[in-house]
């Protein structure tokens, strides 16, 4: 399959923490929160460290910007589950409130919806179950 990346990404910093290529087609999206209010640049810095052994395909900051850290053709190291990460495009979303319900901003949530629609359209996912 010819994988493409989202045109919604406005920042790119490719992480060394990945497997290339993914070994299964993209069939789902895994969303996780950052447990912090990180910019796309700061999140990219976290994933740029090989010793961290973590990454995501995308990150969304509280201001709604999208960062690309692992190309969609590759498996990010997000969920501590290789089978899931090989099937999923993974997204980290910044929190604008730390603790409690780990709230995300309206801008981040709106961009998350846009990004999920884009991923589904480009990868032929017709039914995304939450």
Rosetta blueprint (number, residue, H / E / L):
1 X L
2 X L
3 X L
4 X L
5 X L
6 X L
7 X L
8 X L
9 X E
10 X E
11 X E
12 X E
13 X L
14 X L
15 X L
16 X L
17 X L
18 X E
19 X E
20 X L
21 X L
22 X L
23 X L
24 X L
25 X L
26 X L
27 X L
28 X E
29 X E
30 X E
31 X E
32 X E
33 X E
34 X L
35 X L
36 X L
37 X L
38 X L
39 X L
40 X H
41 X H
42 X H
43 X H
44 X H
45 X H
46 X H
47 X H
48 X L
49 X L
50 X H
51 X H
52 X H
53 X L
54 X L
55 X L
56 X L
57 X L
58 X E
59 X E
60 X E
61 X L
62 X L
63 X L
64 X L
65 X L
66 X E
67 X E
68 X E
69 X L
70 X L
71 X L
72 X L
73 X L
74 X L
75 X E
76 X E
77 X L
78 X L
79 X L
80 X L
81 X L
82 X H
83 X H
84 X H
85 X H
86 X H
87 X H
88 X E
89 X E
90 X E
91 X E
92 X E
93 X E
94 X L
95 X L
96 X L
97 X L
98 X L
99 X L
100 X L
101 X L
102 X L
103 X L
104 X L
105 X L
106 X H
107 X H
108 X H
109 X H
110 X H
111 X H
112 X H
113 X H
114 X H
115 X H
116 X H
117 X H
118 X H
119 X H
120 X H
121 X H
122 X H
123 X H
124 X L
125 X L
126 X L
127 X L
128 X L
129 X L
130 X L
